[in-house]
Amino acid sequence: MEIKIARSEQDYLNCLEVLKHLRPHLTTEILLNLISEMEKESYTLIYAEENGNITSACGFRYLTTLFEGRFIYIDDLTTAPEFRGKGYAGALFDYVVEKAKSEGLNAVHLDSGHQRYDAHRLYLNKKMKIVYHHFRLGLKE
């Protein structure tokens, strides 16, 4: 397995099918438009590739808050169903954690849908703690 950083439009497009397992609303146009904006906010997309297959993808950004100081926030972490349970998402998670440690950051955060039990098992096995409730007010509903 090789972990790569998406650096080009083609890299992002190559990750689209994997990302759609987590974000099914994504189309080529939506992905490229959002990535263009998100990169301005320090978004980075990394992915795992093995034997020419993109197996897993992880998008993250840097945030700073009064509570935590500077940290990495994982926006997206997903693996294609046929590659789940083989350590790809865990390897991407570990890559982000090591990046945060090497940069002297205070933490790694992520939010996860309450129904994503398999993902929660990974996060808990990686020593993450459930420390918040995330609230949302939809303005177009």
C-alpha positions as CSV (number, residue, x, y, z in Angstrom):
1,M,0.0,0.0,0.0
2,E,1.2,3.5,-0.8
3,I,-0.2,6.7,0.7
4,K,-0.3,9.6,-1.7
5,I,-1.4,13.2,-1.5
6,A,-3.9,14.4,-4.2
7,R,-2.2,17.2,-6.0
8,S,-4.0,17.5,-9.3
9,E,-7.5,17.6,-10.6
10,Q,-7.0,14.1,-12.0
11,D,-6.0,12.9,-8.5
12,Y,-9.2,14.3,-7.0
13,L,-11.3,12.7,-9.8
14,N,-9.5,9.4,-9.3
15,C,-10.7,9.5,-5.6
16,L,-14.3,10.4,-6.5
17,E,-15.7,6.9,-6.5
18,V,-14.2,6.1,-3.1
19,L,-15.4,9.5,-1.7
20,K,-18.9,8.8,-3.0
21,H,-19.3,6.0,-0.5
22,L,-19.2,8.6,2.3
23,R,-20.6,11.6,0.3
24,P,-23.0,10.1,-2.3
25,H,-24.2,13.5,-3.5
26,L,-20.8,14.3,-5.0
27,T,-20.5,14.7,-8.8
28,T,-17.4,15.6,-10.7
29,E,-18.5,19.2,-10.9
30,I,-19.4,19.5,-7.2
31,L,-16.2,17.8,-6.1
32,L,-13.9,20.1,-8.2
33,N,-15.8,23.2,-7.2
34,L,-15.7,22.3,-3.5
35,I,-12.1,21.2,-3.5
36,S,-11.1,24.5,-5.1
37,E,-12.7,26.4,-2.2
38,M,-11.6,23.9,0.5
39,E,-8.0,24.1,-0.5
40,K,-8.1,27.8,0.4
41,E,-9.0,26.6,4.0
42,S,-5.9,24.2,4.1
43,Y,-7.9,21.1,3.0
44,T,-5.6,18.2,1.9
45,L,-6.8,14.9,0.4
46,I,-4.7,11.8,0.9
47,Y,-5.4,8.4,-0.4
48,A,-4.3,4.8,-0.1
49,E,-3.5,3.0,-3.3
50,E,-2.6,-0.7,-3.8
51,N,-2.1,-2.5,-7.1
52,G,-3.5,0.5,-9.0
53,N,-6.7,0.7,-6.9
54,I,-7.6,3.6,-4.8
55,T,-8.9,1.9,-1.7
56,S,-9.4,4.6,0.8
57,A,-9.4,8.5,1.1
58,C,-9.0,11.0,3.9
59,G,-9.5,14.7,3.7
60,F,-8.3,17.0,6.5
61,R,-7.6,20.6,7.3
62,Y,-6.0,22.7,10.0
63,L,-8.1,24.6,12.5
64,T,-7.4,26.8,15.5
65,T,-9.8,27.3,18.4
66,L,-9.6,29.0,21.7
67,F,-10.3,25.7,23.4
68,E,-7.8,23.5,21.6
69,G,-5.3,25.7,19.9
70,R,-4.1,24.5,16.5
71,F,-5.2,20.9,15.5
72,I,-6.1,18.8,12.5
73,Y,-9.7,18.2,11.7
74,I,-10.5,15.1,9.5
75,D,-13.4,16.0,7.2
76,D,-13.6,12.8,5.3
77,L,-12.3,9.3,5.9
78,T,-13.7,6.4,3.9
79,T,-12.8,3.1,2.3
80,A,-14.5,1.4,-0.7
81,P,-16.6,-1.5,0.6
82,E,-14.6,-4.2,-1.1
83,F,-11.4,-3.0,0.7
84,R,-12.8,-2.5,4.2
85,G,-11.3,-4.3,7.2
86,K,-7.9,-4.4,5.6
87,G,-6.3,-1.5,7.4
88,Y,-6.4,1.2,4.7
89,A,-8.4,3.7,6.7
90,G,-6.3,3.0,9.8
91,A,-3.2,3.7,7.8
92,L,-4.5,7.0,6.6
93,F,-5.6,7.9,10.1
94,D,-2.2,7.1,11.4
95,Y,-0.6,9.3,8.7
96,V,-2.7,12.2,9.8
97,V,-1.9,11.6,13.5
98,E,1.9,11.4,12.8
99,K,1.6,14.6,10.7
100,A,-0.1,16.4,13.7
101,K,2.5,15.1,16.1
102,S,5.5,16.1,13.9
103,E,4.1,19.6,13.6
104,G,3.6,19.9,17.4
105,L,-0.2,20.2,17.1
106,N,-2.5,19.7,20.0
107,A,-5.0,17.1,18.7
108,V,-6.8,15.4,15.8
109,H,-10.6,15.8,15.7
110,L,-13.3,14.4,13.5
111,D,-17.1,14.1,13.5
112,S,-18.9,10.9,12.6
113,G,-22.5,10.0,11.8
114,H,-24.1,8.2,14.7
115,Q,-25.0,5.2,12.5
116,R,-21.4,4.6,11.3
117,Y,-20.6,1.8,13.8
118,D,-17.7,0.3,11.9
119,A,-16.0,3.7,11.6
120,H,-16.5,4.2,15.4
121,R,-14.8,0.9,16.1
122,L,-11.8,2.1,14.2
123,Y,-11.7,5.5,16.0
124,L,-12.1,3.9,19.4
125,N,-9.4,1.4,18.6
126,K,-7.1,4.3,17.7
127,K,-7.7,5.7,21.2
128,M,-10.0,8.5,20.2
129,K,-12.5,9.6,22.8
130,I,-16.1,10.7,22.3
131,V,-16.0,14.2,23.8
132,Y,-18.7,16.3,22.0
133,H,-22.1,16.4,20.7
134,H,-22.2,18.1,17.3
135,F,-25.2,20.3,16.6
136,R,-26.4,21.5,13.2
137,L,-29.0,24.1,12.1
138,G,-30.0,23.5,8.5
139,L,-30.9,26.8,6.8
140,K,-32.3,25.5,3.5
141,E,-34.5,22.7,4.9
